[in-house]
Amino acid sequence: MTKVTASSLLFTLLFAAAARADNAAFTGNWENAHRDQSGIAHVVISPAGGEELSVRIYGDCHPIECDWGSVAAKGYSASPHSKALESLVVHYDTSFARKEIVFRLSRPGELGFELRTEFHDGSGRHDFEMTSTLRRSAWAGPVGQSWNLMPSAATGWGGGARSGTSPPPNETCTRFDPAAVRLSETGDQAKVVAGDLTLAQGGVREAHRARDVVRHFGFDRLCHAGKTVYWKSGDGIPGGWMGGADCLYFNPTTAHAVRMANVWKVVDGVQWIADFGADKAAADEALALIRFYRLGRECFVGGRQAPVMTYWLTH
């Protein structure tokens, strides 16, 4: 993590391997009533043999929670000689972030947690930490679903139901002649143009890269569906590779739209692909695009925070 807090150092110093006398106080189903930026909806803590416990987290996805998976928990005591379990610590490593979650008993029927998130996807998002509270719940998993199923065209990530088959994207495209694509430079800035149409603009280096991408993949149409901008070659979106590409990889079968803390996103498992704020229709359009063309990569020219060009490729 980028920051070492006093509490995390204390956890490390106070870890004890002795048998725990109060594991039952942690085990069971827990619910996050706040639907906060942690993205955690439910937590299931279960015995894992001996004194060990496992933690399974379900994320705040819509319409059915997404399964983060089950991980082993580390237990910590209040002193090296105490058997009383004070806290549990788990880690989730994803393609875009590492999450450390510390669970502590608070009032009866409540379990507090601290979440620390360290991003490593180059998105420019800041590492953050937060606290929240879970309460005991009778929730027993996604109703009528088995979270042990493999993903398929009819199911979402982890086997959970998706919202149904997406319609074809409602797309609008502007054609251009790829033979006419060139650079127009002014000082340290440049545009990628095709006749009177500006395709991309930014720093000279980034503009050169954007032009090369257009040529490499044979793009001849600049399109949008809702708020999603993409490029086509003929009637399709190509695949293939280009050296030095900065791409986010995902599975088009398991990608789906979710609502997380009142923000609509397209995600694949716990991997965030695109954020559309409160605009559910825009998220649905992006998902329709992904499924229709079987997209599996979102690529960026000029960084992910404010790219000069964003393009999508097939899986």
C-alpha positions as protocol buffer text, in pm:
chain_id: "A"
residue {
  index: 1
  type: MET
  ca { x: 0 y: 0 z: 0 }
}
residue {
  index: 2
  type: THR
  ca { x: 113 y: 355 z: -46 }
}
residue {
  index: 3
  type: LYS
  ca { x: 48 y: 439 z: 322 }
}
residue {
  index: 4
  type: VAL
  ca { x: 128 y: 237 z: 634 }
}
residue {
  index: 5
  type: THR
  ca { x: -116 y: 322 z: 912 }
}
residue {
  index: 6
  type: ALA
  ca { x: -64 y: 272 z: 1283 }
}
residue {
  index: 7
  type: SER
  ca { x: -352 y: 26 z: 1294 }
}
residue {
  index: 8
  type: SER
  ca { x: -208 y: -195 z: 1018 }
}
residue {
  index: 9
  type: LEU
  ca { x: 128 y: -208 z: 1198 }
}
residue {
  index: 10
  type: LEU
  ca { x: -52 y: -300 z: 1518 }
}
residue {
  index: 11
  type: PHE
  ca { x: -231 y: -586 z: 1341 }
}
residue {
  index: 12
  type: THR
  ca { x: 101 y: -726 z: 1219 }
}
residue {
  index: 13
  type: LEU
  ca { x: 263 y: -708 z: 1563 }
}
residue {
  index: 14
  type: LEU
  ca { x: -32 y: -859 z: 1745 }
}
residue {
  index: 15
  type: PHE
  ca { x: -105 y: -1159 z: 1521 }
}
residue {
  index: 16
  type: ALA
  ca { x: -142 y: -1481 z: 1717 }
}
residue {
  index: 17
  type: ALA
  ca { x: -171 y: -1834 z: 1586 }
}
residue {
  index: 18
  type: ALA
  ca { x: -343 y: -1966 z: 1903 }
}
residue {
  index: 19
  type: ALA
  ca { x: -685 y: -2127 z: 1881 }
}
residue {
  index: 20
  type: ARG
  ca { x: -969 y: -1877 z: 1876 }
}
residue {
  index: 21
  type: ALA
  ca { x: -1234 y: -1901 z: 2141 }
}
residue {
  index: 22
  type: ASP
  ca { x: -1491 y: -1672 z: 1974 }
}
residue {
  index: 23
  type: ASN
  ca { x: -1492 y: -1748 z: 1601 }
}
residue {
  index: 24
  type: ALA
  ca { x: -1870 y: -1782 z: 1616 }
}
residue {
  index: 25
  type: ALA
  ca { x: -1904 y: -1411 z: 1686 }
}
residue {
  index: 26
  type: PHE
  ca { x: -1773 y: -1341 z: 1334 }
}
residue {
  index: 27
  type: THR
  ca { x: -1934 y: -1626 z: 1140 }
}
residue {
  index: 28
  type: GLY
  ca { x: -2262 y: -1584 z: 954 }
}
residue {
  index: 29
  type: ASN
  ca { x: -2416 y: -1353 z: 696 }
}
residue {
  index: 30
  type: TRP
  ca { x: -2364 y: -978 z: 711 }
}
residue {
  index: 31
  type: GLU
  ca { x: -2523 y: -697 z: 511 }
}
residue {
  index: 32
  type: ASN
  ca { x: -2404 y: -346 z: 423 }
}
residue {
  index: 33
  type: ALA
  ca { x: -2715 y: -130 z: 448 }
}
residue {
  index: 34
  type: HIS
  ca { x: -2537 y: 181 z: 324 }
}
residue {
  index: 35
  type: ARG
  ca { x: -2444 y: 78 z: -35 }
}
residue {
  index: 36
  type: ASP
  ca { x: -2139 y: 300 z: -3 }
}
residue {
  index: 37
  type: GLN
  ca { x: -1830 y: 345 z: -219 }
}
residue {
  index: 38
  type: SER
  ca { x: -1681 y: 23 z: -82 }
}
residue {
  index: 39
  type: GLY
  ca { x: -1894 y: -167 z: -334 }
}
residue {
  index: 40
  type: ILE
  ca { x: -1963 y: -431 z: -67 }
}
residue {
  index: 41
  type: ALA
  ca { x: -2323 y: -555 z: -40 }
}
residue {
  index: 42
  type: HIS
  ca { x: -2300 y: -878 z: 162 }
}
residue {
  index: 43
  type: VAL
  ca { x: -2029 y: -1069 z: 346 }
}
residue {
  index: 44
  type: VAL
  ca { x: -2040 y: -1437 z: 440 }
}
residue {
  index: 45
  type: ILE
  ca { x: -1790 y: -1555 z: 703 }
}
residue {
  index: 46
  type: SER
  ca { x: -1764 y: -1933 z: 735 }
}
residue {
  index: 47
  type: PRO
  ca { x: -1555 y: -2193 z: 921 }
}
residue {
  index: 48
  type: ALA
  ca { x: -1275 y: -2327 z: 701 }
}
residue {
  index: 49
  type: GLY
  ca { x: -1144 y: -2614 z: 914 }
}
residue {
  index: 50
  type: GLY
  ca { x: -973 y: -2600 z: 1253 }
}
residue {
  index: 51
  type: GLU
  ca { x: -955 y: -2242 z: 1376 }
}
residue {
  index: 52
  type: GLU
  ca { x: -954 y: -2101 z: 1023 }
}
residue {
  index: 53
  type: LEU
  ca { x: -1223 y: -1879 z: 873 }
}
residue {
  index: 54
  type: SER
  ca { x: -1302 y: -1786 z: 513 }
}
residue {
  index: 55
  type: VAL
  ca { x: -1464 y: -1468 z: 386 }
}
residue {
  index: 56
  type: ARG
  ca { x: -1680 y: -1439 z: 75 }
}
residue {
  index: 57
  type: ILE
  ca { x: -1788 y: -1095 z: -45 }
}
residue {
  index: 58
  type: TYR
  ca { x: -2073 y: -1010 z: -278 }
}
residue {
  index: 59
  type: GLY
  ca { x: -2044 y: -674 z: -453 }
}
residue {
  index: 60
  type: ASP
  ca { x: -2317 y: -413 z: -491 }
}
residue {
  index: 61
  type: CYS
  ca { x: -2419 y: -509 z: -846 }
}
residue {
  index: 62
  type: HIS
  ca { x: -2764 y: -485 z: -1003 }
}
residue {
  index: 63
  type: PRO
  ca { x: -2993 y: -674 z: -1035 }
}
residue {
  index: 64
  type: ILE
  ca { x: -2800 y: -954 z: -858 }
}
residue {
  index: 65
  type: GLU
  ca { x: -2487 y: -917 z: -645 }
}
residue {
  index: 66
  type: CYS
  ca { x: -2154 y: -1006 z: -808 }
}
residue {
  index: 67
  type: ASP
  ca { x: -1935 y: -1262 z: -636 }
}
residue {
  index: 68
  type: TRP
  ca { x: -1586 y: -1142 z: -538 }
}
residue {
  index: 69
  type: GLY
  ca { x: -1494 y: -1494 z: -438 }
}
residue {
  index: 70
  type: SER
  ca { x: -1393 y: -1670 z: -118 }
}
residue {
  index: 71
  type: VAL
  ca { x: -1056 y: -1600 z: 48 }
}
residue {
  index: 72
  type: ALA
  ca { x: -884 y: -1715 z: 365 }
}
residue {
  index: 73
  type: ALA
  ca { x: -894 y: -1469 z: 655 }
}
residue {
  index: 74
  type: LYS
  ca { x: -614 y: -1389 z: 896 }
}
residue {
  index: 75
  type: GLY
  ca { x: -714 y: -1355 z: 1260 }
}
residue {
  index: 76
  type: TYR
  ca { x: -560 y: -1110 z: 1507 }
}
residue {
  index: 77
  type: SER
  ca { x: -575 y: -1099 z: 1888 }
}
residue {
  index: 78
  type: ALA
  ca { x: -547 y: -815 z: 2135 }
}
residue {
  index: 79
  type: SER
  ca { x: -218 y: -954 z: 2271 }
}
residue {
  index: 80
  type: PRO
  ca { x: 32 y: -1232 z: 2187 }
}
residue {
  index: 81
  type: HIS
  ca { x: -112 y: -1449 z: 2466 }
}
residue {
  index: 82
  type: SER
  ca { x: -483 y: -1394 z: 2409 }
}
residue {
  index: 83
  type: LYS
  ca { x: -714 y: -1640 z: 2236 }
}
residue {
  index: 84
  type: ALA
  ca { x: -984 y: -1377 z: 2193 }
}
residue {
  index: 85
  type: LEU
  ca { x: -1030 y: -1292 z: 1825 }
}
residue {
  index: 86
  type: GLU
  ca { x: -1031 y: -915 z: 1775 }
}
residue {
  index: 87
  type: SER
  ca { x: -1024 y: -877 z: 1397 }
}
residue {
  index: 88
  type: LEU
  ca { x: -1010 y: -1052 z: 1059 }
}
residue {
  index: 89
  type: VAL
  ca { x: -807 y: -931 z: 760 }
}
residue {
  index: 90
  type: VAL
  ca { x: -859 y: -1035 z: 397 }
}
residue {
  index: 91
  type: HIS
  ca { x: -706 y: -926 z: 67 }
}
residue {
  index: 92
  type: TYR
  ca { x: -856 y: -915 z: -280 }
}
residue {
  index: 93
  type: ASP
  ca { x: -624 y: -866 z: -577 }
}
residue {
  index: 94
  type: THR
  ca { x: -784 y: -769 z: -908 }
}
residue {
  index: 95
  type: SER
  ca { x: -654 y: -653 z: -1243 }
}
residue {
  index: 96
  type: PHE
  ca { x: -698 y: -289 z: -1141 }
}
residue {
  index: 97
  type: ALA
  ca { x: -659 y: -270 z: -762 }
}
residue {
  index: 98
  type: ARG
  ca { x: -554 y: -439 z: -441 }
}
residue {
  index: 99
  type: LYS
  ca { x: -802 y: -426 z: -154 }
}
residue {
  index: 100
  type: GLU
  ca { x: -731 y: -487 z: 213 }
}
residue {
  index: 101
  type: ILE
  ca { x: -1036 y: -525 z: 437 }
}
residue {
  index: 102
  type: VAL
  ca { x: -1024 y: -540 z: 817 }
}
residue {
  index: 103
  type: PHE
  ca { x: -1333 y: -664 z: 1003 }
}
residue {
  index: 104
  type: ARG
  ca { x: -1389 y: -584 z: 1373 }
}
residue {
  index: 105
  type: LEU
  ca { x: -1675 y: -664 z: 1605 }
}
residue {
  index: 106
  type: SER
  ca { x: -1848 y: -350 z: 1725 }
}
residue {
  index: 107
  type: ARG
  ca { x: -2190 y: -344 z: 1890 }
}
residue {
  index: 108
  type: PRO
  ca { x: -2392 y: -667 z: 1919 }
}
residue {
  index: 109
  type: GLY
  ca { x: -2515 y: -766 z: 1574 }
}
residue {
  index: 110
  type: GLU
  ca { x: -2276 y: -530 z: 1397 }
}
residue {
  index: 111
  type: LEU
  ca { x: -1942 y: -582 z: 1226 }
}
residue {
  index: 112
  type: GLY
  ca { x: -1734 y: -279 z: 1139 }
}
residue {
  index: 113
  type: PHE
  ca { x: -1489 y: -283 z: 852 }
}
residue {
  index: 114
  type: GLU
  ca { x: -1203 y: -73 z: 720 }
}
residue {
  index: 115
  type: LEU
  ca { x: -1129 y: -86 z: 348 }
}
residue {
  index: 116
  type: ARG
  ca { x: -804 y: 29 z: 190 }
}
residue {
  index: 117
  type: THR
  ca { x: -784 y: 31 z: -191 }
}
residue {
  index: 118
  type: GLU
  ca { x: -462 y: 71 z: -389 }
}
residue {
  index: 119
  type: PHE
  ca { x: -507 y: 123 z: -764 }
}
residue {
  index: 120
  type: HIS
  ca { x: -246 y: -8 z: -1009 }
}
residue {
  index: 121
  type: ASP
  ca { x: -425 y: 31 z: -1343 }
}
residue {
  index: 122
  type: GLY
  ca { x: -270 y: 364 z: -1443 }
}
residue {
  index: 123
  type: SER
  ca { x: -612 y: 532 z: -1431 }
}
residue {
  index: 124
  type: GLY
  ca { x: -493 y: 820 z: -1213 }
}
residue {
  index: 125
  type: ARG
  ca { x: -746 y: 739 z: -941 }
}
residue {
  index: 126
  type: HIS
  ca { x: -620 y: 801 z: -589 }
}
residue {
  index: 127
  type: ASP
  ca { x: -571 y: 525 z: -335 }
}
residue {
  index: 128
  type: PHE
  ca { x: -832 y: 561 z: -61 }
}
residue {
  index: 129
  type: GLU
  ca { x: -947 y: 419 z: 269 }
}
residue {
  index: 130
  type: MET
  ca { x: -1287 y: 421 z: 434 }
}
residue {
  index: 131
  type: THR
  ca { x: -1485 y: 267 z: 720 }
}
residue {
  index: 132
  type: SER
  ca { x: -1838 y: 134 z: 735 }
}
residue {
  index: 133
  type: THR
  ca { x: -2058 y: -109 z: 926 }
}
residue {
  index: 134
  type: LEU
  ca { x: -2225 y: -440 z: 846 }
}
residue {
  index: 135
  type: ARG
  ca { x: -2523 y: -585 z: 1031 }
}
residue {
  index: 136
  type: ARG
  ca { x: -2631 y: -943 z: 1074 }
}
residue {
  index: 137
  type: SER
  ca { x: -2863 y: -1063 z: 801 }
}
residue {
  index: 138
  type: ALA
  ca { x: -3078 y: -1362 z: 709 }
}
residue {
  index: 139
  type: TRP
  ca { x: -2963 y: -1321 z: 346 }
}
residue {
  index: 140
  type: ALA
  ca { x: -2849 y: -1655 z: 209 }
}
residue {
  index: 141
  type: GLY
  ca { x: -2706 y: -1568 z: -130 }
}
residue {
  index: 142
  type: PRO
  ca { x: -2856 y: -1463 z: -463 }
}
residue {
  index: 143
  type: VAL
  ca { x: -3206 y: -1607 z: -475 }
}
residue {
  index: 144
  type: GLY
  ca { x: -3248 y: -1899 z: -712 }
}
residue {
  index: 145
  type: GLN
  ca { x: -2890 y: -1880 z: -839 }
}
residue {
  index: 146
  type: SER
  ca { x: -2585 y: -2103 z: -804 }
}
residue {
  index: 147
  type: TRP
  ca { x: -2266 y: -1901 z: -778 }
}
residue {
  index: 148
  type: ASN
  ca { x: -2059 y: -2207 z: -865 }
}
residue {
  index: 149
  type: LEU
  ca { x: -2164 y: -2212 z: -1231 }
}
residue {
  index: 150
  type: MET
  ca { x: -1921 y: -2127 z: -1505 }
}
residue {
  index: 151
  type: PRO
  ca { x: -2001 y: -1809 z: -1701 }
}
residue {
  index: 152
  type: SER
  ca { x: -2193 y: -1862 z: -2023 }
}
residue {
  index: 153
  type: ALA
  ca { x: -2390 y: -1663 z: -2278 }
}
residue {
  index: 154
  type: ALA
  ca { x: -2698 y: -1694 z: -2056 }
}
residue {
  index: 155
  type: THR
  ca { x: -2542 y: -1609 z: -1722 }
}
residue {
  index: 156
  type: GLY
  ca { x: -2333 y: -1335 z: -1572 }
}
residue {
  index: 157
  type: TRP
  ca { x: -2006 y: -1346 z: -1382 }
}
residue {
  index: 158
  type: GLY
  ca { x: -2002 y: -1626 z: -1126 }
}
residue {
  index: 159
  type: GLY
  ca { x: -2328 y: -1769 z: -1262 }
}
residue {
  index: 160
  type: GLY
  ca { x: -2556 y: -1484 z: -1153 }
}
residue {
  index: 161
  type: ALA
  ca { x: -2841 y: -1385 z: -1380 }
}
residue {
  index: 162
  type: ARG
  ca { x: -2791 y: -1102 z: -1623 }
}
residue {
  index: 163
  type: SER
  ca { x: -3058 y: -854 z: -1720 }
}
residue {
  index: 164
  type: GLY
  ca { x: -3128 y: -1040 z: -2048 }
}
residue {
  index: 165
  type: THR
  ca { x: -3003 y: -1035 z: -2404 }
}
residue {
  index: 166
  type: SER
  ca { x: -2898 y: -687 z: -2509 }
}
residue {
  index: 167
  type: PRO
  ca { x: -3038 y: -545 z: -2833 }
}
residue {
  index: 168
  type: PRO
  ca { x: -2802 y: -430 z: -3111 }
}
residue {
  index: 169
  type: PRO
  ca { x: -2642 y: -94 z: -3028 }
}
residue {
  index: 170
  type: ASN
  ca { x: -2814 y: 220 z: -3149 }
}
residue {
  index: 171
  type: GLU
  ca { x: -2507 y: 346 z: -3331 }
}
residue {
  index: 172
  type: THR
  ca { x: -2426 y: 648 z: -3545 }
}
residue {
  index: 173
  type: CYS
  ca { x: -2112 y: 644 z: -3762 }
}
residue {
  index: 174
  type: THR
  ca { x: -1921 y: 899 z: -3969 }
}
residue {
  index: 175
  type: ARG
  ca { x: -1721 y: 752 z: -4257 }
}
residue {
  index: 176
  type: PHE
  ca { x: -1387 y: 884 z: -4373 }
}
residue {
  index: 177
  type: ASP
  ca { x: -1125 y: 786 z: -4628 }
}
residue {
  index: 178
  type: PRO
  ca { x: -837 y: 612 z: -4446 }
}
residue {
  index: 179
  type: ALA
  ca { x: -606 y: 707 z: -4733 }
}
residue {
  index: 180
  type: ALA
  ca { x: -671 y: 1073 z: -4647 }
}
residue {
  index: 181
  type: VAL
  ca { x: -573 y: 1047 z: -4279 }
}
residue {
  index: 182
  type: ARG
  ca { x: -287 y: 1285 z: -4194 }
}
residue {
  index: 183
  type: LEU
  ca { x: -146 y: 1506 z: -3917 }
}
residue {
  index: 184
  type: SER
  ca { x: -194 y: 1879 z: -3885 }
}
residue {
  index: 185
  type: GLU
  ca { x: 64 y: 2022 z: -3641 }
}
residue {
  index: 186
  type: THR
  ca { x: 64 y: 2357 z: -3465 }
}
residue {
  index: 187
  type: GLY
  ca { x: 351 y: 2404 z: -3222 }
}
residue {
  index: 188
  type: ASP
  ca { x: 341 y: 2125 z: -2964 }
}
residue {
  index: 189
  type: GLN
  ca { x: -17 y: 2030 z: -3056 }
}
residue {
  index: 190
  type: ALA
  ca { x: -146 y: 1824 z: -3346 }
}
residue {
  index: 191
  type: LYS
  ca { x: -468 y: 1694 z: -3498 }
}
residue {
  index: 192
  type: VAL
  ca { x: -542 y: 1373 z: -3680 }
}
residue {
  index: 193
  type: VAL
  ca { x: -763 y: 1472 z: -3972 }
}
residue {
  index: 194
  type: ALA
  ca { x: -926 y: 1315 z: -4276 }
}
residue {
  index: 195
  type: GLY
  ca { x: -1037 y: 1595 z: -4505 }
}
residue {
  index: 196
  type: ASP
  ca { x: -1245 y: 1833 z: -4293 }
}
residue {
  index: 197
  type: LEU
  ca { x: -1306 y: 1575 z: -4019 }
}
residue {
  index: 198
  type: THR
  ca { x: -1097 y: 1593 z: -3701 }
}
residue {
  index: 199
  type: LEU
  ca { x: -1046 y: 1240 z: -3568 }
}
residue {
  index: 200
  type: ALA
  ca { x: -826 y: 1312 z: -3265 }
}
residue {
  index: 201
  type: GLN
  ca { x: -616 y: 1592 z: -3121 }
}
residue {
  index: 202
  type: GLY
  ca { x: -360 y: 1643 z: -2849 }
}
residue {
  index: 203
  type: GLY
  ca { x: 16 y: 1651 z: -2808 }
}
residue {
  index: 204
  type: VAL
  ca { x: 225 y: 1576 z: -3114 }
}
residue {
  index: 205
  type: ARG
  ca { x: 348 y: 1242 z: -2980 }
}
residue {
  index: 206
  type: GLU
  ca { x: -2 y: 1126 z: -2888 }
}
residue {
  index: 207
  type: ALA
  ca { x: -143 y: 1244 z: -3221 }
}
residue {
  index: 208
  type: HIS
  ca { x: 124 y: 1048 z: -3408 }
}
residue {
  index: 209
  type: ARG
  ca { x: 25 y: 738 z: -3212 }
}
residue {
  index: 210
  type: ALA
  ca { x: -346 y: 793 z: -3281 }
}
residue {
  index: 211
  type: ARG
  ca { x: -276 y: 825 z: -3654 }
}
residue {
  index: 212
  type: ASP
  ca { x: -73 y: 504 z: -3646 }
}
residue {
  index: 213
  type: VAL
  ca { x: -355 y: 323 z: -3466 }
}
residue {
  index: 214
  type: VAL
  ca { x: -607 y: 432 z: -3731 }
}
residue {
  index: 215
  type: ARG
  ca { x: -378 y: 307 z: -4007 }
}
residue {
  index: 216
  type: HIS
  ca { x: -280 y: -15 z: -3830 }
}
residue {
  index: 217
  type: PHE
  ca { x: -636 y: -135 z: -3773 }
}
residue {
  index: 218
  type: GLY
  ca { x: -776 y: 8 z: -4095 }
}
residue {
  index: 219
  type: PHE
  ca { x: -1036 y: 222 z: -3921 }
}
residue {
  index: 220
  type: ASP
  ca { x: -1262 y: 405 z: -4164 }
}
residue {
  index: 221
  type: ARG
  ca { x: -1559 y: 495 z: -3943 }
}
residue {
  index: 222
  type: LEU
  ca { x: -1584 y: 696 z: -3620 }
}
residue {
  index: 223
  type: CYS
  ca { x: -1895 y: 589 z: -3430 }
}
residue {
  index: 224
  type: HIS
  ca { x: -2084 y: 641 z: -3108 }
}
residue {
  index: 225
  type: ALA
  ca { x: -2360 y: 452 z: -2925 }
}
residue {
  index: 226
  type: GLY
  ca { x: -2500 y: 656 z: -2641 }
}
residue {
  index: 227
  type: LYS
  ca { x: -2193 y: 806 z: -2472 }
}
residue {
  index: 228
  type: THR
  ca { x: -1951 y: 540 z: -2596 }
}
residue {
  index: 229
  type: VAL
  ca { x: -1719 y: 638 z: -2880 }
}
residue {
  index: 230
  type: TYR
  ca { x: -1558 y: 364 z: -3089 }
}
residue {
  index: 231
  type: TRP
  ca { x: -1400 y: 295 z: -3429 }
}
residue {
  index: 232
  type: LYS
  ca { x: -1496 y: 49 z: -3701 }
}
residue {
  index: 233
  type: SER
  ca { x: -1329 y: -96 z: -4006 }
}
residue {
  index: 234
  type: GLY
  ca { x: -1599 y: -160 z: -4262 }
}
residue {
  index: 235
  type: ASP
  ca { x: -1901 y: -309 z: -4090 }
}
residue {
  index: 236
  type: GLY
  ca { x: -1710 y: -455 z: -3796 }
}
residue {
  index: 237
  type: ILE
  ca { x: -1465 y: -387 z: -3518 }
}
residue {
  index: 238
  type: PRO
  ca { x: -1129 y: -558 z: -3572 }
}
residue {
  index: 239
  type: GLY
  ca { x: -914 y: -764 z: -3340 }
}
residue {
  index: 240
  type: GLY
  ca { x: -542 y: -815 z: -3372 }
}
residue {
  index: 241
  type: TRP
  ca { x: -253 y: -655 z: -3188 }
}
residue {
  index: 242
  type: MET
  ca { x: -36 y: -345 z: -3199 }
}
residue {
  index: 243
  type: GLY
  ca { x: 289 y: -309 z: -3011 }
}
residue {
  index: 244
  type: GLY
  ca { x: 288 y: -70 z: -2716 }
}
residue {
  index: 245
  type: ALA
  ca { x: -90 y: -65 z: -2681 }
}
residue {
  index: 246
  type: ASP
  ca { x: -239 y: 32 z: -2344 }
}
residue {
  index: 247
  type: CYS
  ca { x: -550 y: -184 z: -2314 }
}
residue {
  index: 248
  type: LEU
  ca { x: -798 y: -296 z: -2050 }
}
residue {
  index: 249
  type: TYR
  ca { x: -894 y: -662 z: -2102 }
}
residue {
  index: 250
  type: PHE
  ca { x: -1232 y: -814 z: -2016 }
}
residue {
  index: 251
  type: ASN
  ca { x: -1464 y: -1099 z: -2111 }
}
residue {
  index: 252
  type: PRO
  ca { x: -1762 y: -994 z: -2329 }
}
residue {
  index: 253
  type: THR
  ca { x: -1968 y: -1289 z: -2203 }
}
residue {
  index: 254
  type: THR
  ca { x: -1940 y: -1192 z: -1838 }
}
residue {
  index: 255
  type: ALA
  ca { x: -1939 y: -813 z: -1870 }
}
residue {
  index: 256
  type: HIS
  ca { x: -2256 y: -654 z: -1738 }
}
residue {
  index: 257
  type: ALA
  ca { x: -2405 y: -324 z: -1622 }
}
residue {
  index: 258
  type: VAL
  ca { x: -2431 y: -268 z: -1248 }
}
residue {
  index: 259
  type: ARG
  ca { x: -2538 y: 7 z: -1013 }
}
residue {
  index: 260
  type: MET
  ca { x: -2274 y: 82 z: -751 }
}
residue {
  index: 261
  type: ALA
  ca { x: -2352 y: 356 z: -497 }
}
residue {
  index: 262
  type: ASN
  ca { x: -2598 y: 519 z: -742 }
}
residue {
  index: 263
  type: VAL
  ca { x: -2341 y: 513 z: -1024 }
}
residue {
  index: 264
  type: TRP
  ca { x: -2396 y: 295 z: -1330 }
}
residue {
  index: 265
  type: LYS
  ca { x: -2088 y: 109 z: -1453 }
}
residue {
  index: 266
  type: VAL
  ca { x: -2003 y: -165 z: -1697 }
}
residue {
  index: 267
  type: VAL
  ca { x: -1791 y: -422 z: -1514 }
}
residue {
  index: 268
  type: ASP
  ca { x: -1651 y: -771 z: -1556 }
}
residue {
  index: 269
  type: GLY
  ca { x: -1646 y: -935 z: -1215 }
}
residue {
  index: 270
  type: VAL
  ca { x: -1482 y: -679 z: -988 }
}
residue {
  index: 271
  type: GLN
  ca { x: -1305 y: -509 z: -1279 }
}
residue {
  index: 272
  type: TRP
  ca { x: -1443 y: -168 z: -1370 }
}
residue {
  index: 273
  type: ILE
  ca { x: -1459 y: -103 z: -1746 }
}
residue {
  index: 274
  type: ALA
  ca { x: -1658 y: 221 z: -1789 }
}
residue {
  index: 275
  type: ASP
  ca { x: -1843 y: 468 z: -1564 }
}
residue {
  index: 276
  type: PHE
  ca { x: -2160 y: 645 z: -1678 }
}
residue {
  index: 277
  type: GLY
  ca { x: -2267 y: 826 z: -1363 }
}
residue {
  index: 278
  type: ALA
  ca { x: -2644 y: 822 z: -1317 }
}
residue {
  index: 279
  type: ASP
  ca { x: -2706 y: 748 z: -1687 }
}
residue {
  index: 280
  type: LYS
  ca { x: -2833 y: 389 z: -1695 }
}
residue {
  index: 281
  type: ALA
  ca { x: -2929 y: 417 z: -2064 }
}
residue {
  index: 282
  type: ALA
  ca { x: -2566 y: 498 z: -2155 }
}
residue {
  index: 283
  type: ALA
  ca { x: -2442 y: 195 z: -1960 }
}
residue {
  index: 284
  type: ASP
  ca { x: -2696 y: -26 z: -2137 }
}
residue {
  index: 285
  type: GLU
  ca { x: -2582 y: 109 z: -2476 }
}
residue {
  index: 286
  type: ALA
  ca { x: -2219 y: 34 z: -2393 }
}
residue {
  index: 287
  type: LEU
  ca { x: -2310 y: -318 z: -2282 }
}
residue {
  index: 288
  type: ALA
  ca { x: -2510 y: -375 z: -2601 }
}
residue {
  index: 289
  type: LEU
  ca { x: -2205 y: -264 z: -2801 }
}
residue {
  index: 290
  type: ILE
  ca { x: -1975 y: -504 z: -2613 }
}
residue {
  index: 291
  type: ARG
  ca { x: -2206 y: -801 z: -2657 }
}
residue {
  index: 292
  type: PHE
  ca { x: -2302 y: -733 z: -3019 }
}
residue {
  index: 293
  type: TYR
  ca { x: -1944 y: -702 z: -3145 }
}
residue {
  index: 294
  type: ARG
  ca { x: -1792 y: -941 z: -2886 }
}
residue {
  index: 295
  type: LEU
  ca { x: -1552 y: -675 z: -2765 }
}
residue {
  index: 296
  type: GLY
  ca { x: -1280 y: -777 z: -2522 }
}
residue {
  index: 297
  type: ARG
  ca { x: -1041 y: -482 z: -2506 }
}
residue {
  index: 298
  type: GLU
  ca { x: -1072 y: -110 z: -2442 }
}
residue {
  index: 299
  type: CYS
  ca { x: -752 y: 67 z: -2548 }
}
residue {
  index: 300
  type: PHE
  ca { x: -621 y: 418 z: -2486 }
}
residue {
  index: 301
  type: VAL
  ca { x: -383 y: 662 z: -2652 }
}
residue {
  index: 302
  type: GLY
  ca { x: -244 y: 930 z: -2422 }
}
residue {
  index: 303
  type: GLY
  ca { x: -326 y: 770 z: -2087 }
}
residue {
  index: 304
  type: ARG
  ca { x: -650 y: 648 z: -1933 }
}
residue {
  index: 305
  type: GLN
  ca { x: -736 y: 962 z: -1738 }
}
residue {
  index: 306
  type: ALA
  ca { x: -778 y: 1195 z: -2038 }
}
residue {
  index: 307
  type: PRO
  ca { x: -702 y: 992 z: -2352 }
}
residue {
  index: 308
  type: VAL
  ca { x: -650 y: 1150 z: -2691 }
}
residue {
  index: 309
  type: MET
  ca { x: -814 y: 844 z: -2843 }
}
residue {
  index: 310
  type: THR
  ca { x: -1011 y: 550 z: -2707 }
}
residue {
  index: 311
  type: TYR
  ca { x: -1071 y: 247 z: -2927 }
}
residue {
  index: 312
  type: TRP
  ca { x: -1225 y: -95 z: -2873 }
}
residue {
  index: 313
  type: LEU
  ca { x: -1115 y: -429 z: -3016 }
}
residue {
  index: 314
  type: THR
  ca { x: -1274 y: -771 z: -3033 }
}
residue {
  index: 315
  type: HIS
  ca { x: -1199 y: -1041 z: -2778 }
}
